[in-house]
Amino acid sequence: MLLLASAVLAVCIGESPIDCRTVFAIVAAHLLDPGAGYATADETIIMLIRIPRVILAAFVGASLAVSGAVLQSLFRNPMADPFILGISNGAALGASAVLLYGVSFGLGLFNLPLAAFVSGTVTILLVYELARTGNRVATNTLLLSGIAASAFMSACTSFLLFVSNENLHQVIFWMMGGFAGRTWEHVVMLLPFTLLGVGVFLTLARPLNALMFGEESALYLGVRVERLKKILLVVSAVVTGAAVAVSGIIGFVGLIVPHIVRLIAGSDHRVLLPLSVLIGATFLILADLLARLVIAPAELPIGVITALCGAPFFVYLLRSRRGAA
């Protein structure tokens, strides 16, 4: 209900406010007659600008939040998320190569998410190998490895920007994160990756519950731990890479949302993962709405909003863990 309410609010509110009855009437008319044109300005704003933007924000929020929940459980580290572990900056490097130099895999619309997935996967595997000692991954080493890999990927992206003379403004604004100018094409680009990733995560909820008690206990319960880790890392990179490809770098969603869900519903992944999807979608829709309203008629990059929320939260987690130690 909260997700639906936030979506309706985000469609109605903007530089040109549109009342809810008009929104519902226009949406109902187009559902009954999919071939209907956009006869009025309100129809164009709702059907071509706001609804695809809200849907995209929901998909990206859900993708980042559920990936964060999975990574925190996998590494048994409350500070793990796609942004802090470097997946987001790694994915941004691949996406920037496509945007700046037209790197192509011959897949048309899906070139961008595939490039982001490949570079994001390489990044998280690099972080994991740097942090691993035998079969153990130390928390502090993991965080430091993620920060180092993130800085390196960010430097590589900056180098690509420096030596390129085209699309600089587009890429720089895209790297700050946001949904301005996004269309139904971007929704179609992200949809299969989000559905696939969330579906895989939900089917692995029980093995993730077993992993909470430690790798040795999970092995006794019949979980193939190393195989599970690889699947979770790759799928996290797929989901995060696709999200970054359409929205740019949006940090801290995967850090904040899983903690909120754990406070509400506990750590059972059969509940944690679906709730992370719903609350992550709601959080990013509202953050995007705030980004549109704060300095209207101009628009803040949504990455600024999530960083303002997430950076203090990260400091709080660091201090609380230091106190526990």
SEDODREN-648381 format. One record per residue (C-alpha): residue number from 0; residue in one letter; y, z, x. Coordinates in steps of 0.02 Angstrom, whole numbers, plus 50000, padded with zeros to 5 digits. Layout:
# residues N
<rec i="NUM" aa="a" Y="Y" Z="Z" X="X"/>
...
# end
This chain:
# residues 325
<rec i="0" aa="m" Y="50000" Z="50000" X="50000"/>
<rec i="1" aa="l" Y="50119" Z="50040" X="50143"/>
<rec i="2" aa="l" Y="50079" Z="49873" X="50227"/>
<rec i="3" aa="l" Y="50111" Z="49778" X="50065"/>
<rec i="4" aa="a" Y="50273" Z="49873" X="50033"/>
<rec i="5" aa="s" Y="50337" Z="49840" X="50210"/>
<rec i="6" aa="a" Y="50293" Z="49655" X="50194"/>
<rec i="7" aa="v" Y="50386" Z="49638" X="50029"/>
<rec i="8" aa="l" Y="50535" Z="49732" X="50101"/>
<rec i="9" aa="a" Y="50540" Z="49618" X="50254"/>
<rec i="10" aa="v" Y="50535" Z="49461" X="50145"/>
<rec i="11" aa="c" Y="50673" Z="49523" X="50030"/>
<rec i="12" aa="i" Y="50795" Z="49592" X="50160"/>
<rec i="13" aa="g" Y="50890" Z="49483" X="50281"/>
<rec i="14" aa="e" Y="51055" Z="49397" X="50312"/>
<rec i="15" aa="s" Y="51035" Z="49324" X="50137"/>
<rec i="16" aa="p" Y="50959" Z="49462" X="50029"/>
<rec i="17" aa="i" Y="50841" Z="49403" X="49892"/>
<rec i="18" aa="d" Y="50783" Z="49517" X="49752"/>
<rec i="19" aa="c" Y="50599" Z="49556" X="49732"/>
<rec i="20" aa="r" Y="50579" Z="49470" X="49563"/>
<rec i="21" aa="t" Y="50642" Z="49307" X="49637"/>
<rec i="22" aa="v" Y="50524" Z="49323" X="49784"/>
<rec i="23" aa="f" Y="50372" Z="49355" X="49672"/>
<rec i="24" aa="a" Y="50421" Z="49212" X="49557"/>
<rec i="25" aa="i" Y="50437" Z="49088" X="49701"/>
<rec i="26" aa="v" Y="50274" Z="49143" X="49783"/>
<rec i="27" aa="a" Y="50180" Z="49136" X="49616"/>
<rec i="28" aa="a" Y="50249" Z="48961" X="49581"/>
<rec i="29" aa="h" Y="50189" Z="48896" X="49749"/>
<rec i="30" aa="l" Y="50018" Z="48979" X="49730"/>
<rec i="31" aa="l" Y="49995" Z="48894" X="49561"/>
<rec i="32" aa="d" Y="50063" Z="48728" X="49626"/>
<rec i="33" aa="p" Y="50031" Z="48716" X="49815"/>
<rec i="34" aa="g" Y="50111" Z="48543" X="49820"/>
<rec i="35" aa="a" Y="50278" Z="48605" X="49754"/>
<rec i="36" aa="g" Y="50429" Z="48565" X="49859"/>
<rec i="37" aa="y" Y="50567" Z="48681" X="49914"/>
<rec i="38" aa="a" Y="50702" Z="48642" X="49789"/>
<rec i="39" aa="t" Y="50820" Z="48787" X="49823"/>
<rec i="40" aa="a" Y="50888" Z="48878" X="49974"/>
<rec i="41" aa="d" Y="50797" Z="49038" X="49921"/>
<rec i="42" aa="e" Y="50630" Z="48946" X="49915"/>
<rec i="43" aa="t" Y="50657" Z="48874" X="50089"/>
<rec i="44" aa="i" Y="50705" Z="49043" X="50161"/>
<rec i="45" aa="i" Y="50555" Z="49131" X="50083"/>
<rec i="46" aa="m" Y="50418" Z="49002" X="50107"/>
<rec i="47" aa="l" Y="50467" Z="48924" X="50273"/>
<rec i="48" aa="i" Y="50553" Z="49066" X="50367"/>
<rec i="49" aa="r" Y="50519" Z="49243" X="50306"/>
<rec i="50" aa="i" Y="50339" Z="49239" X="50244"/>
<rec i="51" aa="p" Y="50266" Z="49154" X="50399"/>
<rec i="52" aa="r" Y="50368" Z="49274" X="50506"/>
<rec i="53" aa="v" Y="50303" Z="49427" X="50413"/>
<rec i="54" aa="i" Y="50123" Z="49366" X="50419"/>
<rec i="55" aa="l" Y="50138" Z="49330" X="50605"/>
<rec i="56" aa="a" Y="50212" Z="49503" X="50639"/>
<rec i="57" aa="a" Y="50067" Z="49580" X="50542"/>
<rec i="58" aa="f" Y="49937" Z="49483" X="50641"/>
<rec i="59" aa="v" Y="50017" Z="49522" X="50809"/>
<rec i="60" aa="g" Y="50037" Z="49707" X="50766"/>
<rec i="61" aa="a" Y="49857" Z="49718" X="50708"/>
<rec i="62" aa="s" Y="49794" Z="49628" X="50865"/>
<rec i="63" aa="l" Y="49889" Z="49737" X="50988"/>
<rec i="64" aa="a" Y="49851" Z="49900" X="50897"/>
<rec i="65" aa="v" Y="49663" Z="49872" X="50882"/>
<rec i="66" aa="s" Y="49654" Z="49812" X="51063"/>
<rec i="67" aa="g" Y="49744" Z="49970" X="51118"/>
<rec i="68" aa="a" Y="49623" Z="50079" X="51018"/>
<rec i="69" aa="v" Y="49473" Z="49992" X="51096"/>
<rec i="70" aa="l" Y="49541" Z="50002" X="51274"/>
<rec i="71" aa="q" Y="49582" Z="50187" X="51256"/>
<rec i="72" aa="s" Y="49405" Z="50221" X="51198"/>
<rec i="73" aa="l" Y="49326" Z="50109" X="51329"/>
<rec i="74" aa="f" Y="49417" Z="50193" X="51473"/>
<rec i="75" aa="r" Y="49424" Z="50364" X="51387"/>
<rec i="76" aa="n" Y="49609" Z="50362" X="51430"/>
<rec i="77" aa="p" Y="49744" Z="50393" X="51298"/>
<rec i="78" aa="m" Y="49872" Z="50296" X="51401"/>
<rec i="79" aa="a" Y="49776" Z="50132" X="51409"/>
<rec i="80" aa="d" Y="49847" Z="49986" X="51311"/>
<rec i="81" aa="p" Y="49861" Z="49797" X="51339"/>
<rec i="82" aa="f" Y="50041" Z="49812" X="51403"/>
<rec i="83" aa="i" Y="50015" Z="49955" X="51527"/>
<rec i="84" aa="l" Y="49851" Z="49883" X="51593"/>
<rec i="85" aa="g" Y="49935" Z="49716" X="51631"/>
<rec i="86" aa="i" Y="49848" Z="49606" X="51502"/>
<rec i="87" aa="s" Y="50013" Z="49562" X="51416"/>
<rec i="88" aa="n" Y="50101" Z="49510" X="51577"/>
<rec i="89" aa="g" Y="49945" Z="49419" X="51635"/>
<rec i="90" aa="a" Y="49937" Z="49323" X="51470"/>
<rec i="91" aa="a" Y="50124" Z="49287" X="51484"/>
<rec i="92" aa="l" Y="50095" Z="49203" X="51653"/>
<rec i="93" aa="g" Y="49971" Z="49079" X="51578"/>
<rec i="94" aa="a" Y="50080" Z="49046" X="51426"/>
<rec i="95" aa="s" Y="50233" Z="49019" X="51537"/>
<rec i="96" aa="a" Y="50138" Z="48888" X="51637"/>
<rec i="97" aa="v" Y="50106" Z="48793" X="51476"/>
<rec i="98" aa="l" Y="50284" Z="48809" X="51412"/>
<rec i="99" aa="l" Y="50367" Z="48765" X="51578"/>
<rec i="100" aa="y" Y="50251" Z="48635" X="51653"/>
<rec i="101" aa="g" Y="50148" Z="48572" X="51507"/>
<rec i="102" aa="v" Y="49981" Z="48631" X="51577"/>
<rec i="103" aa="s" Y="49853" Z="48565" X="51455"/>
<rec i="104" aa="f" Y="49669" Z="48593" X="51415"/>
<rec i="105" aa="g" Y="49669" Z="48447" X="51294"/>
<rec i="106" aa="l" Y="49664" Z="48564" X="51142"/>
<rec i="107" aa="g" Y="49834" Z="48525" X="51067"/>
<rec i="108" aa="l" Y="49895" Z="48673" X="50965"/>
<rec i="109" aa="f" Y="49775" Z="48793" X="51052"/>
<rec i="110" aa="n" Y="49828" Z="48756" X="51232"/>
<rec i="111" aa="l" Y="49950" Z="48902" X="51231"/>
<rec i="112" aa="p" Y="49832" Z="49041" X="51170"/>
<rec i="113" aa="l" Y="49691" Z="48977" X="51282"/>
<rec i="114" aa="a" Y="49801" Z="48982" X="51437"/>
<rec i="115" aa="a" Y="49859" Z="49158" X="51389"/>
<rec i="116" aa="f" Y="49679" Z="49213" X="51361"/>
<rec i="117" aa="v" Y="49619" Z="49147" X="51530"/>
<rec i="118" aa="s" Y="49758" Z="49229" X="51629"/>
<rec i="119" aa="g" Y="49745" Z="49391" X="51527"/>
<rec i="120" aa="t" Y="49557" Z="49399" X="51558"/>
<rec i="121" aa="v" Y="49579" Z="49373" X="51745"/>
<rec i="122" aa="t" Y="49708" Z="49512" X="51747"/>
<rec i="123" aa="i" Y="49605" Z="49644" X="51657"/>
<rec i="124" aa="l" Y="49449" Z="49603" X="51760"/>
<rec i="125" aa="l" Y="49554" Z="49621" X="51919"/>
<rec i="126" aa="v" Y="49622" Z="49789" X="51858"/>
<rec i="127" aa="y" Y="49447" Z="49850" X="51816"/>
<rec i="128" aa="e" Y="49376" Z="49799" X="51986"/>
<rec i="129" aa="l" Y="49522" Z="49879" X="52079"/>
<rec i="130" aa="a" Y="49499" Z="50042" X="51984"/>
<rec i="131" aa="r" Y="49309" Z="50048" X="51992"/>
<rec i="132" aa="t" Y="49219" Z="50158" X="52118"/>
<rec i="133" aa="g" Y="49034" Z="50129" X="52096"/>
<rec i="134" aa="n" Y="49008" Z="50147" X="51908"/>
<rec i="135" aa="r" Y="49157" Z="50262" X="51885"/>
<rec i="136" aa="v" Y="49335" Z="50214" X="51837"/>
<rec i="137" aa="a" Y="49461" Z="50350" X="51879"/>
<rec i="138" aa="t" Y="49604" Z="50370" X="51756"/>
<rec i="139" aa="n" Y="49743" Z="50380" X="51885"/>
<rec i="140" aa="t" Y="49675" Z="50232" X="51983"/>
<rec i="141" aa="l" Y="49660" Z="50131" X="51824"/>
<rec i="142" aa="l" Y="49841" Z="50161" X="51776"/>
<rec i="143" aa="l" Y="49905" Z="50123" X="51951"/>
<rec i="144" aa="s" Y="49799" Z="49965" X="51959"/>
<rec i="145" aa="g" Y="49866" Z="49910" X="51790"/>
<rec i="146" aa="i" Y="50046" Z="49941" X="51842"/>
<rec i="147" aa="a" Y="50019" Z="49846" X="52006"/>
<rec i="148" aa="a" Y="49934" Z="49698" X="51921"/>
<rec i="149" aa="s" Y="50068" Z="49695" X="51786"/>
<rec i="150" aa="a" Y="50206" Z="49691" X="51918"/>
<rec i="151" aa="f" Y="50117" Z="49553" X="52014"/>
<rec i="152" aa="m" Y="50093" Z="49444" X="51859"/>
<rec i="153" aa="s" Y="50273" Z="49474" X="51809"/>
<rec i="154" aa="a" Y="50330" Z="49420" X="51983"/>
<rec i="155" aa="c" Y="50225" Z="49261" X="51971"/>
<rec i="156" aa="t" Y="50304" Z="49222" X="51802"/>
<rec i="157" aa="s" Y="50478" Z="49252" X="51875"/>
<rec i="158" aa="f" Y="50436" Z="49132" X="52017"/>
<rec i="159" aa="l" Y="50385" Z="48997" X="51892"/>
<rec i="160" aa="l" Y="50549" Z="49023" X="51801"/>
<rec i="161" aa="f" Y="50648" Z="49014" X="51963"/>
<rec i="162" aa="v" Y="50573" Z="48849" X="52022"/>
<rec i="163" aa="s" Y="50581" Z="48768" X="51851"/>
<rec i="164" aa="n" Y="50736" Z="48682" X="51783"/>
<rec i="165" aa="e" Y="50677" Z="48658" X="51604"/>
<rec i="166" aa="n" Y="50652" Z="48769" X="51451"/>
<rec i="167" aa="l" Y="50721" Z="48921" X="51544"/>
<rec i="168" aa="h" Y="50818" Z="48992" X="51398"/>
<rec i="169" aa="q" Y="50670" Z="48967" X="51280"/>
<rec i="170" aa="v" Y="50547" Z="49052" X="51397"/>
<rec i="171" aa="i" Y="50662" Z="49198" X="51444"/>
<rec i="172" aa="f" Y="50695" Z="49237" X="51260"/>
<rec i="173" aa="w" Y="50510" Z="49217" X="51221"/>
<rec i="174" aa="m" Y="50463" Z="49341" X="51359"/>
<rec i="175" aa="m" Y="50570" Z="49475" X="51275"/>
<rec i="176" aa="g" Y="50459" Z="49464" X="51122"/>
<rec i="177" aa="g" Y="50506" Z="49410" X="50947"/>
<rec i="178" aa="f" Y="50469" Z="49303" X="50796"/>
<rec i="179" aa="a" Y="50631" Z="49205" X="50777"/>
<rec i="180" aa="g" Y="50595" Z="49022" X="50739"/>
<rec i="181" aa="r" Y="50408" Z="49050" X="50714"/>
<rec i="182" aa="t" Y="50325" Z="48941" X="50581"/>
<rec i="183" aa="w" Y="50162" Z="48919" X="50488"/>
<rec i="184" aa="e" Y="50100" Z="48824" X="50641"/>
<rec i="185" aa="h" Y="50106" Z="48987" X="50742"/>
<rec i="186" aa="v" Y="50012" Z="49078" X="50603"/>
<rec i="187" aa="v" Y="49875" Z="48947" X="50611"/>
<rec i="188" aa="m" Y="49872" Z="48962" X="50801"/>
<rec i="189" aa="l" Y="49845" Z="49151" X="50798"/>
<rec i="190" aa="l" Y="49737" Z="49171" X="50642"/>
<rec i="191" aa="p" Y="49564" Z="49126" X="50713"/>
<rec i="192" aa="f" Y="49586" Z="49235" X="50868"/>
<rec i="193" aa="t" Y="49642" Z="49386" X="50767"/>
<rec i="194" aa="l" Y="49501" Z="49370" X="50640"/>
<rec i="195" aa="l" Y="49370" Z="49342" X="50776"/>
<rec i="196" aa="g" Y="49431" Z="49487" X="50883"/>
<rec i="197" aa="v" Y="49448" Z="49612" X="50741"/>
<rec i="198" aa="g" Y="49278" Z="49560" X="50673"/>
<rec i="199" aa="v" Y="49193" Z="49588" X="50842"/>
<rec i="200" aa="f" Y="49279" Z="49757" X="50866"/>
<rec i="201" aa="l" Y="49227" Z="49818" X="50693"/>
<rec i="202" aa="t" Y="49045" Z="49771" X="50723"/>
<rec i="203" aa="l" Y="49048" Z="49872" X="50884"/>
<rec i="204" aa="a" Y="49119" Z="50031" X="50805"/>
<rec i="205" aa="r" Y="48954" Z="50127" X="50818"/>
<rec i="206" aa="p" Y="48924" Z="50087" X="51003"/>
<rec i="207" aa="l" Y="49104" Z="50139" X="51037"/>
<rec i="208" aa="n" Y="49070" Z="50305" X="50950"/>
<rec i="209" aa="a" Y="48921" Z="50330" X="51065"/>
<rec i="210" aa="l" Y="49026" Z="50287" X="51218"/>
<rec i="211" aa="m" Y="49145" Z="50430" X="51176"/>
<rec i="212" aa="f" Y="49013" Z="50553" X="51236"/>
<rec i="213" aa="g" Y="49000" Z="50469" X="51407"/>
<rec i="214" aa="e" Y="48907" Z="50320" X="51477"/>
<rec i="215" aa="e" Y="48748" Z="50417" X="51515"/>
<rec i="216" aa="s" Y="48736" Z="50483" X="51337"/>
<rec i="217" aa="a" Y="48770" Z="50309" X="51268"/>
<rec i="218" aa="l" Y="48628" Z="50239" X="51374"/>
<rec i="219" aa="y" Y="48509" Z="50370" X="51303"/>
<rec i="220" aa="l" Y="48563" Z="50314" X="51129"/>
<rec i="221" aa="g" Y="48514" Z="50134" X="51169"/>
<rec i="222" aa="v" Y="48686" Z="50063" X="51205"/>
<rec i="223" aa="r" Y="48692" Z="49928" X="51340"/>
<rec i="224" aa="v" Y="48848" Z="50000" X="51418"/>
<rec i="225" aa="e" Y="48892" Z="49869" X="51548"/>
<rec i="226" aa="r" Y="48866" Z="49728" X="51424"/>
<rec i="227" aa="l" Y="48973" Z="49821" X="51297"/>
<rec i="228" aa="k" Y="49113" Z="49845" X="51424"/>
<rec i="229" aa="k" Y="49118" Z="49661" X="51468"/>
<rec i="230" aa="i" Y="49121" Z="49608" X="51285"/>
<rec i="231" aa="l" Y="49260" Z="49729" X="51244"/>
<rec i="232" aa="l" Y="49364" Z="49678" X="51395"/>
<rec i="233" aa="v" Y="49347" Z="49492" X="51359"/>
<rec i="234" aa="v" Y="49381" Z="49508" X="51173"/>
<rec i="235" aa="s" Y="49532" Z="49621" X="51208"/>
<rec i="236" aa="a" Y="49599" Z="49487" X="51324"/>
<rec i="237" aa="v" Y="49568" Z="49351" X="51192"/>
<rec i="238" aa="v" Y="49658" Z="49448" X="51055"/>
<rec i="239" aa="t" Y="49802" Z="49504" X="51165"/>
<rec i="240" aa="g" Y="49822" Z="49334" X="51248"/>
<rec i="241" aa="a" Y="49835" Z="49245" X="51080"/>
<rec i="242" aa="a" Y="49961" Z="49373" X="51017"/>
<rec i="243" aa="v" Y="50068" Z="49355" X="51174"/>
<rec i="244" aa="a" Y="50060" Z="49166" X="51160"/>
<rec i="245" aa="v" Y="50146" Z="49166" X="50991"/>
<rec i="246" aa="s" Y="50260" Z="49318" X="51006"/>
<rec i="247" aa="g" Y="50298" Z="49347" X="51190"/>
<rec i="248" aa="i" Y="50279" Z="49516" X="51273"/>
<rec i="249" aa="i" Y="50285" Z="49659" X="51148"/>
<rec i="250" aa="g" Y="50244" Z="49823" X="51233"/>
<rec i="251" aa="f" Y="50180" Z="49993" X="51178"/>
<rec i="252" aa="v" Y="50111" Z="49945" X="51005"/>
<rec i="253" aa="g" Y="49934" Z="49974" X="51070"/>
<rec i="254" aa="l" Y="49989" Z="50141" X="51142"/>
<rec i="255" aa="i" Y="50079" Z="50217" X="50992"/>
<rec i="256" aa="v" Y="49977" Z="50160" X="50842"/>
<rec i="257" aa="p" Y="49803" Z="50222" X="50894"/>
<rec i="258" aa="h" Y="49875" Z="50396" X="50926"/>
<rec i="259" aa="i" Y="49955" Z="50398" X="50754"/>
<rec i="260" aa="v" Y="49789" Z="50347" X="50676"/>
<rec i="261" aa="r" Y="49692" Z="50479" X="50771"/>
<rec i="262" aa="l" Y="49812" Z="50612" X="50706"/>
<rec i="263" aa="i" Y="49784" Z="50549" X="50529"/>
<rec i="264" aa="a" Y="49599" Z="50509" X="50526"/>
<rec i="265" aa="g" Y="49513" Z="50569" X="50685"/>
<rec i="266" aa="s" Y="49418" Z="50471" X="50817"/>
<rec i="267" aa="d" Y="49275" Z="50393" X="50718"/>
<rec i="268" aa="h" Y="49292" Z="50208" X="50761"/>
<rec i="269" aa="r" Y="49225" Z="50156" X="50591"/>
<rec i="270" aa="v" Y="49390" Z="50225" X="50524"/>
<rec i="271" aa="l" Y="49500" Z="50216" X="50679"/>
<rec i="272" aa="l" Y="49486" Z="50027" X="50704"/>
<rec i="273" aa="p" Y="49522" Z="49968" X="50526"/>
<rec i="274" aa="l" Y="49665" Z="50092" X="50509"/>
<rec i="275" aa="s" Y="49736" Z="50035" X="50677"/>
<rec i="276" aa="v" Y="49737" Z="49857" X="50608"/>
<rec i="277" aa="l" Y="49832" Z="49909" X="50451"/>
<rec i="278" aa="i" Y="49955" Z="50028" X="50532"/>
<rec i="279" aa="g" Y="49984" Z="49911" X="50680"/>
<rec i="280" aa="a" Y="50028" Z="49771" X="50559"/>
<rec i="281" aa="t" Y="50145" Z="49886" X="50461"/>
<rec i="282" aa="f" Y="50228" Z="49953" X="50619"/>
<rec i="283" aa="l" Y="50270" Z="49782" X="50688"/>
<rec i="284" aa="i" Y="50333" Z="49714" X="50521"/>
<rec i="285" aa="l" Y="50454" Z="49861" X="50510"/>
<rec i="286" aa="a" Y="50502" Z="49845" X="50694"/>
<rec i="287" aa="d" Y="50540" Z="49660" X="50666"/>
<rec i="288" aa="l" Y="50643" Z="49702" X="50512"/>
<rec i="289" aa="l" Y="50742" Z="49829" X="50615"/>
<rec i="290" aa="a" Y="50768" Z="49700" X="50753"/>
<rec i="291" aa="r" Y="50845" Z="49583" X="50624"/>
<rec i="292" aa="l" Y="50960" Z="49715" X="50550"/>
<rec i="293" aa="v" Y="51025" Z="49818" X="50698"/>
<rec i="294" aa="i" Y="51154" Z="49692" X="50760"/>
<rec i="295" aa="a" Y="51152" Z="49570" X="50613"/>
<rec i="296" aa="p" Y="51188" Z="49426" X="50602"/>
<rec i="297" aa="a" Y="51123" Z="49419" X="50782"/>
<rec i="298" aa="e" Y="50945" Z="49475" X="50819"/>
<rec i="299" aa="l" Y="50871" Z="49594" X="50947"/>
<rec i="300" aa="p" Y="50710" Z="49546" X="51036"/>
<rec i="301" aa="i" Y="50574" Z="49650" X="50954"/>
<rec i="302" aa="g" Y="50511" Z="49701" X="51126"/>
<rec i="303" aa="v" Y="50670" Z="49804" X="51144"/>
<rec i="304" aa="i" Y="50631" Z="49901" X="50984"/>
<rec i="305" aa="t" Y="50450" Z="49938" X="51031"/>
<rec i="306" aa="a" Y="50499" Z="49988" X="51209"/>
<rec i="307" aa="l" Y="50630" Z="50109" X="51142"/>
<rec i="308" aa="c" Y="50493" Z="50189" X="51037"/>
<rec i="309" aa="g" Y="50352" Z="50176" X="51164"/>
<rec i="310" aa="a" Y="50431" Z="50228" X="51329"/>
<rec i="311" aa="p" Y="50472" Z="50407" X="51272"/>
<rec i="312" aa="f" Y="50299" Z="50417" X="51194"/>
<rec i="313" aa="f" Y="50220" Z="50366" X="51360"/>
<rec i="314" aa="v" Y="50320" Z="50500" X="51452"/>
<rec i="315" aa="y" Y="50262" Z="50628" X="51323"/>
<rec i="316" aa="l" Y="50080" Z="50580" X="51353"/>
<rec i="317" aa="l" Y="50102" Z="50593" X="51542"/>
<rec i="318" aa="r" Y="50178" Z="50767" X="51528"/>
<rec i="319" aa="s" Y="50048" Z="50829" X="51404"/>
<rec i="320" aa="r" Y="49906" Z="50768" X="51516"/>
<rec i="321" aa="r" Y="49988" Z="50851" X="51667"/>
<rec i="322" aa="g" Y="49998" Z="51013" X="51567"/>
<rec i="323" aa="a" Y="49813" Z="50997" X="51521"/>
<rec i="324" aa="a" Y="49768" Z="50970" X="51703"/>
# end
